[in-house]
Amino acid sequence: MKTFEGQSLAHILPGQLFRIRQLANHPEVCTRLRELGFCENAVVRCITKGYGNIICEVFNTRFGIDSLTASSIGISNV
């Protein structure tokens, strides 16, 4: 798996809004993330973080992502 170099979802704090800039994972994983709404330029909010998982809200739906996958999602501030 590729990892994103720069600010990634794995380093976001709970309550923060961010914009997804790049997905750097296996093509199948990237396709699935895009199907769930984790696509480039989507605005996402971090709900909570802990035990190696991150719960995010995108388009009024909450999803849990493991920290390894989160480290492959490049983000920027909204």
N, CA, C and O atoms as CSV, one atom per row, in Angstrom:
chain,resi,resn,atom,element,x,y,z
A,1,MET,N,N,0.836,-1.183,0.000
A,1,MET,CA,C,0.000,0.000,0.000
A,1,MET,C,C,0.877,1.240,0.000
A,1,MET,O,O,1.893,1.295,0.692
A,2,LYS,N,N,0.479,2.227,-0.775
A,2,LYS,CA,C,1.168,3.506,-0.775
A,2,LYS,C,C,0.705,4.314,0.427
A,2,LYS,O,O,-0.395,4.107,0.938
A,3,THR,N,N,1.538,5.222,0.867
A,3,THR,CA,C,1.118,6.137,1.919
A,3,THR,C,C,1.252,7.555,1.401
A,3,THR,O,O,2.074,7.825,0.525
A,4,PHE,N,N,0.465,8.441,1.926
A,4,PHE,CA,C,0.482,9.835,1.523
A,4,PHE,C,C,1.529,10.570,2.335
A,4,PHE,O,O,1.566,10.452,3.560
A,5,GLU,N,N,2.371,11.321,1.669
A,5,GLU,CA,C,3.370,12.119,2.378
A,5,GLU,C,C,2.834,13.538,2.500
A,5,GLU,O,O,2.566,14.192,1.492
A,6,GLY,N,N,2.682,14.004,3.702
A,6,GLY,CA,C,2.077,15.300,3.979
A,6,GLY,C,C,1.055,15.113,5.086
A,6,GLY,O,O,1.077,14.108,5.796
A,7,GLN,N,N,0.167,16.074,5.232
A,7,GLN,CA,C,-0.861,15.972,6.261
A,7,GLN,C,C,-1.875,14.912,5.843
A,7,GLN,O,O,-2.442,14.970,4.752
A,8,SER,N,N,-2.092,13.949,6.725
A,8,SER,CA,C,-3.028,12.868,6.403
A,8,SER,C,C,-4.162,12.826,7.420
A,8,SER,O,O,-4.102,13.457,8.475
A,9,LEU,N,N,-5.175,12.080,7.080
A,9,LEU,CA,C,-6.330,11.915,7.957
A,9,LEU,C,C,-5.940,11.313,9.307
A,9,LEU,O,O,-6.617,11.550,10.307
A,10,ALA,N,N,-4.871,10.549,9.344
A,10,ALA,CA,C,-4.434,9.928,10.597
A,10,ALA,C,C,-4.010,10.962,11.638
A,10,ALA,O,O,-3.962,10.642,12.826
A,11,HIS,N,N,-3.705,12.185,11.229
A,11,HIS,CA,C,-3.221,13.211,12.148
A,11,HIS,C,C,-4.258,14.270,12.502
A,11,HIS,O,O,-3.936,15.255,13.166
A,12,ILE,N,N,-5.487,14.076,12.066
A,12,ILE,CA,C,-6.541,15.050,12.330
A,12,ILE,C,C,-7.039,14.918,13.772
A,12,ILE,O,O,-6.973,13.837,14.358
A,13,LEU,N,N,-7.526,15.996,14.328
A,13,LEU,CA,C,-8.068,15.994,15.686
A,13,LEU,C,C,-9.592,15.935,15.644
A,13,LEU,O,O,-10.205,16.454,14.711
A,14,PRO,N,N,-10.206,15.311,16.639
A,14,PRO,CA,C,-11.673,15.247,16.683
A,14,PRO,C,C,-12.297,16.638,16.644
A,14,PRO,O,O,-11.816,17.569,17.290
A,15,GLY,N,N,-13.365,16.761,15.884
A,15,GLY,CA,C,-14.077,18.020,15.759
A,15,GLY,C,C,-13.636,18.873,14.586
A,15,GLY,O,O,-14.329,19.827,14.234
A,16,GLN,N,N,-12.522,18.564,13.979
A,16,GLN,CA,C,-12.004,19.375,12.882
A,16,GLN,C,C,-12.648,19.021,11.547
A,16,GLN,O,O,-12.970,17.863,11.280
A,17,LEU,N,N,-12.824,20.042,10.721
A,17,LEU,CA,C,-13.269,19.870,9.344
A,17,LEU,C,C,-12.042,19.881,8.449
A,17,LEU,O,O,-11.079,20.600,8.717
A,18,PHE,N,N,-12.073,19.100,7.405
A,18,PHE,CA,C,-10.961,19.071,6.472
A,18,PHE,C,C,-11.485,18.699,5.096
A,18,PHE,O,O,-12.614,18.231,4.948
A,19,ARG,N,N,-10.652,18.915,4.102
A,19,ARG,CA,C,-10.992,18.579,2.714
A,19,ARG,C,C,-10.041,17.489,2.244
A,19,ARG,O,O,-8.830,17.585,2.444
A,20,ILE,N,N,-10.583,16.465,1.626
A,20,ILE,CA,C,-9.753,15.386,1.099
A,20,ILE,C,C,-9.074,15.871,-0.175
A,20,ILE,O,O,-9.730,16.384,-1.081
A,21,ARG,N,N,-7.768,15.707,-0.236
A,21,ARG,CA,C,-6.991,16.147,-1.389
A,21,ARG,C,C,-6.519,14.989,-2.264
A,21,ARG,O,O,-6.471,15.115,-3.487
A,22,GLN,N,N,-6.170,13.860,-1.641
A,22,GLN,CA,C,-5.613,12.762,-2.420
A,22,GLN,C,C,-5.836,11.443,-1.710
A,22,GLN,O,O,-5.740,11.364,-0.485
A,23,LEU,N,N,-6.132,10.410,-2.479
A,23,LEU,CA,C,-6.199,9.048,-1.973
A,23,LEU,C,C,-4.992,8.306,-2.528
A,23,LEU,O,O,-4.789,8.263,-3.741
A,24,ALA,N,N,-4.196,7.725,-1.649
A,24,ALA,CA,C,-2.965,7.039,-2.077
A,24,ALA,C,C,-2.959,5.635,-1.496
A,24,ALA,O,O,-2.201,5.337,-0.572
A,25,ASN,N,N,-3.804,4.781,-2.042
A,25,ASN,CA,C,-3.938,3.419,-1.557
A,25,ASN,C,C,-4.078,2.504,-2.774
A,25,ASN,O,O,-3.955,2.962,-3.910
A,26,HIS,N,N,-4.333,1.225,-2.545
A,26,HIS,CA,C,-4.585,0.310,-3.662
A,26,HIS,C,C,-5.789,0.812,-4.452
A,26,HIS,O,O,-6.704,1.384,-3.860
A,27,PRO,N,N,-5.819,0.620,-5.754
A,27,PRO,CA,C,-6.953,1.101,-6.562
A,27,PRO,C,C,-8.307,0.600,-6.069
A,27,PRO,O,O,-9.289,1.340,-6.116
A,28,GLU,N,N,-8.374,-0.647,-5.597
A,28,GLU,CA,C,-9.647,-1.178,-5.107
A,28,GLU,C,C,-10.109,-0.445,-3.855
A,28,GLU,O,O,-11.298,-0.172,-3.691
A,29,VAL,N,N,-9.165,-0.128,-2.972
A,29,VAL,CA,C,-9.495,0.596,-1.738
A,29,VAL,C,C,-9.932,2.016,-2.079
A,29,VAL,O,O,-10.910,2.515,-1.522
A,30,CYS,N,N,-9.216,2.666,-2.987
A,30,CYS,CA,C,-9.586,4.026,-3.400
A,30,CYS,C,C,-10.974,4.056,-4.022
A,30,CYS,O,O,-11.752,4.973,-3.758
A,31,THR,N,N,-11.287,3.070,-4.837
A,31,THR,CA,C,-12.614,2.994,-5.445
A,31,THR,C,C,-13.685,2.860,-4.375
A,31,THR,O,O,-14.715,3.531,-4.440
A,32,ARG,N,N,-13.452,2.009,-3.404
A,32,ARG,CA,C,-14.438,1.813,-2.325
A,32,ARG,C,C,-14.597,3.075,-1.484
A,32,ARG,O,O,-15.716,3.442,-1.124
A,33,LEU,N,N,-13.488,3.743,-1.167
A,33,LEU,CA,C,-13.565,4.993,-0.411
A,33,LEU,C,C,-14.364,6.039,-1.171
A,33,LEU,O,O,-15.170,6.755,-0.577
A,34,ARG,N,N,-14.150,6.132,-2.470
A,34,ARG,CA,C,-14.912,7.088,-3.288
A,34,ARG,C,C,-16.395,6.729,-3.301
A,34,ARG,O,O,-17.241,7.623,-3.267
A,35,GLU,N,N,-16.726,5.443,-3.350
A,35,GLU,CA,C,-18.128,5.021,-3.315
A,35,GLU,C,C,-18.792,5.431,-2.002
A,35,GLU,O,O,-19.986,5.726,-1.976
A,36,LEU,N,N,-18.023,5.451,-0.918
A,36,LEU,CA,C,-18.552,5.832,0.391
A,36,LEU,C,C,-18.631,7.351,0.575
A,36,LEU,O,O,-19.218,7.831,1.545
A,37,GLY,N,N,-18.040,8.108,-0.359
A,37,GLY,CA,C,-18.062,9.565,-0.258
A,37,GLY,C,C,-16.723,10.174,0.096
A,37,GLY,O,O,-16.595,11.398,0.111
A,38,PHE,N,N,-15.723,9.360,0.382
A,38,PHE,CA,C,-14.382,9.859,0.686
A,38,PHE,C,C,-13.657,10.107,-0.635
A,38,PHE,O,O,-12.704,9.406,-0.973
A,39,CYS,N,N,-14.125,11.119,-1.379
A,39,CYS,CA,C,-13.525,11.419,-2.673
A,39,CYS,C,C,-12.807,12.767,-2.601
A,39,CYS,O,O,-13.007,13.544,-1.668
A,40,GLU,N,N,-11.982,13.022,-3.587
A,40,GLU,CA,C,-11.234,14.259,-3.638
A,40,GLU,C,C,-12.186,15.453,-3.577
A,40,GLU,O,O,-13.235,15.461,-4.221
A,41,ASN,N,N,-11.804,16.452,-2.797
A,41,ASN,CA,C,-12.531,17.701,-2.566
A,41,ASN,C,C,-13.749,17.570,-1.658
A,41,ASN,O,O,-14.433,18.568,-1.426
A,42,ALA,N,N,-14.045,16.399,-1.141
A,42,ALA,CA,C,-15.147,16.245,-0.186
A,42,ALA,C,C,-14.746,16.857,1.154
A,42,ALA,O,O,-13.598,16.734,1.583
A,43,VAL,N,N,-15.691,17.512,1.806
A,43,VAL,CA,C,-15.462,18.077,3.135
A,43,VAL,C,C,-15.934,17.048,4.154
A,43,VAL,O,O,-17.063,16.562,4.090
A,44,VAL,N,N,-15.051,16.728,5.091
A,44,VAL,CA,C,-15.292,15.663,6.062
A,44,VAL,C,C,-15.022,16.210,7.457
A,44,VAL,O,O,-14.169,17.079,7.635
A,45,ARG,N,N,-15.749,15.700,8.444
A,45,ARG,CA,C,-15.532,16.092,9.838
A,45,ARG,C,C,-15.101,14.867,10.626
A,45,ARG,O,O,-15.695,13.796,10.499
A,46,CYS,N,N,-14.069,15.029,11.438
A,46,CYS,CA,C,-13.621,13.968,12.329
A,46,CYS,C,C,-14.499,13.989,13.569
A,46,CYS,O,O,-14.560,15.000,14.268
A,47,ILE,N,N,-15.175,12.892,13.848
A,47,ILE,CA,C,-16.062,12.791,15.009
A,47,ILE,C,C,-15.269,12.375,16.239
A,47,ILE,O,O,-15.300,13.062,17.260
A,48,THR,N,N,-14.575,11.282,16.150
A,48,THR,CA,C,-13.789,10.776,17.272
A,48,THR,C,C,-12.614,9.963,16.752
A,48,THR,O,O,-12.581,9.548,15.594
A,49,LYS,N,N,-11.665,9.752,17.628
A,49,LYS,CA,C,-10.440,9.061,17.260
A,49,LYS,C,C,-9.972,8.262,18.472
A,49,LYS,O,O,-9.926,8.783,19.586
A,50,GLY,N,N,-9.628,7.010,18.252
A,50,GLY,CA,C,-9.129,6.204,19.352
A,50,GLY,C,C,-9.037,4.737,19.010
A,50,GLY,O,O,-9.734,4.249,18.120
A,51,TYR,N,N,-8.175,4.037,19.719
A,51,TYR,CA,C,-7.981,2.594,19.538
A,51,TYR,C,C,-7.641,2.221,18.101
A,51,TYR,O,O,-8.047,1.163,17.621
A,52,GLY,N,N,-6.900,3.082,17.414
A,52,GLY,CA,C,-6.476,2.797,16.058
A,52,GLY,C,C,-7.523,3.044,14.992
A,52,GLY,O,O,-7.310,2.711,13.826
A,53,ASN,N,N,-8.658,3.628,15.375
A,53,ASN,CA,C,-9.725,3.910,14.422
A,53,ASN,C,C,-10.118,5.377,14.468
A,53,ASN,O,O,-9.944,6.050,15.484
A,54,ILE,N,N,-10.646,5.857,13.362
A,54,ILE,CA,C,-11.130,7.228,13.266
A,54,ILE,C,C,-12.553,7.171,12.726
A,54,ILE,O,O,-12.815,6.510,11.721
A,55,ILE,N,N,-13.462,7.859,13.389
A,55,ILE,CA,C,-14.839,7.937,12.906
A,55,ILE,C,C,-15.032,9.320,12.304
A,55,ILE,O,O,-14.832,10.337,12.968
A,56,CYS,N,N,-15.423,9.337,11.035
A,56,CYS,CA,C,-15.601,10.578,10.289
A,56,CYS,C,C,-17.026,10.677,9.785
A,56,CYS,O,O,-17.726,9.676,9.633
A,57,GLU,N,N,-17.438,11.910,9.530
A,57,GLU,CA,C,-18.758,12.153,8.960
A,57,GLU,C,C,-18.590,12.825,7.609
A,57,GLU,O,O,-17.941,13.865,7.494
A,58,VAL,N,N,-19.180,12.222,6.593
A,58,VAL,CA,C,-19.179,12.778,5.244
A,58,VAL,C,C,-20.591,12.639,4.686
A,58,VAL,O,O,-21.171,11.553,4.719
A,59,PHE,N,N,-21.142,13.731,4.177
A,59,PHE,CA,C,-22.507,13.735,3.637
A,59,PHE,C,C,-23.515,13.161,4.633
A,59,PHE,O,O,-24.361,12.347,4.265
A,60,ASN,N,N,-23.422,13.591,5.902
A,60,ASN,CA,C,-24.331,13.190,6.979
A,60,ASN,C,C,-24.319,11.695,7.289
A,60,ASN,O,O,-25.280,11.171,7.852
A,61,THR,N,N,-23.254,11.020,6.932
A,61,THR,CA,C,-23.094,9.602,7.230
A,61,THR,C,C,-21.772,9.400,7.938
A,61,THR,O,O,-20.763,9.985,7.545
A,62,ARG,N,N,-21.762,8.582,8.975
A,62,ARG,CA,C,-20.537,8.321,9.732
A,62,ARG,C,C,-19.897,7.010,9.308
A,62,ARG,O,O,-20.571,6.000,9.110
A,63,PHE,N,N,-18.569,7.053,9.172
A,63,PHE,CA,C,-17.803,5.880,8.771
A,63,PHE,C,C,-16.606,5.732,9.693
A,63,PHE,O,O,-16.031,6.725,10.138
A,64,GLY,N,N,-16.235,4.503,9.975
A,64,GLY,CA,C,-15.018,4.218,10.726
A,64,GLY,C,C,-13.918,3.781,9.776
A,64,GLY,O,O,-14.133,2.951,8.892
A,65,ILE,N,N,-12.736,4.350,9.970
A,65,ILE,CA,C,-11.577,4.021,9.124
A,65,ILE,C,C,-10.426,3.668,10.051
A,65,ILE,O,O,-10.201,4.342,11.056
A,66,ASP,N,N,-9.699,2.613,9.712
A,66,ASP,CA,C,-8.535,2.263,10.525
A,66,ASP,C,C,-7.397,3.245,10.249
A,66,ASP,O,O,-7.368,3.897,9.205
A,67,SER,N,N,-6.465,3.341,11.191
A,67,SER,CA,C,-5.404,4.339,11.096
A,67,SER,C,C,-4.475,4.105,9.907
A,67,SER,O,O,-3.925,5.068,9.372
A,68,LEU,N,N,-4.286,2.870,9.481
A,68,LEU,CA,C,-3.436,2.601,8.326
A,68,LEU,C,C,-4.065,3.154,7.046
A,68,LEU,O,O,-3.377,3.765,6.228
A,69,THR,N,N,-5.356,2.944,6.877
A,69,THR,CA,C,-6.054,3.515,5.731
A,69,THR,C,C,-6.085,5.034,5.827
A,69,THR,O,O,-5.911,5.727,4.825
A,70,ALA,N,N,-6.307,5.551,7.030
A,70,ALA,CA,C,-6.344,7.011,7.234
A,70,ALA,C,C,-5.025,7.672,6.855
A,70,ALA,O,O,-5.008,8.809,6.384
A,71,SER,N,N,-3.916,6.957,7.060
A,71,SER,CA,C,-2.615,7.543,6.726
A,71,SER,C,C,-2.402,7.657,5.217
A,71,SER,O,O,-1.468,8.326,4.773
A,72,SER,N,N,-3.251,7.016,4.433
A,72,SER,CA,C,-3.136,7.087,2.969
A,72,SER,C,C,-4.096,8.101,2.362
A,72,SER,O,O,-4.216,8.177,1.139
A,73,ILE,N,N,-4.781,8.882,3.195
A,73,ILE,CA,C,-5.722,9.892,2.724
A,73,ILE,C,C,-5.141,11.273,3.019
A,73,ILE,O,O,-5.075,11.704,4.170
A,74,GLY,N,N,-4.724,11.951,1.957
A,74,GLY,CA,C,-4.159,13.303,2.111
A,74,GLY,C,C,-5.254,14.334,2.278
A,74,GLY,O,O,-6.261,14.297,1.572
A,75,ILE,N,N,-5.061,15.265,3.218
A,75,ILE,CA,C,-6.089,16.262,3.519
A,75,ILE,C,C,-5.497,17.658,3.543
A,75,ILE,O,O,-4.280,17.840,3.551
A,76,SER,N,N,-6.385,18.637,3.554
A,76,SER,CA,C,-6.009,20.029,3.751
A,76,SER,C,C,-7.117,20.691,4.563
A,76,SER,O,O,-8.206,20.136,4.714
A,77,ASN,N,N,-6.831,21.875,5.080
A,77,ASN,CA,C,-7.842,22.614,5.836
A,77,ASN,C,C,-8.932,23.102,4.905
A,77,ASN,O,O,-8.701,23.327,3.717
A,78,VAL,N,N,-10.115,23.262,5.456
A,78,VAL,CA,C,-11.268,23.746,4.677
A,78,VAL,C,C,-11.110,25.219,4.439
A,78,VAL,O,O,-11.965,25.837,3.803
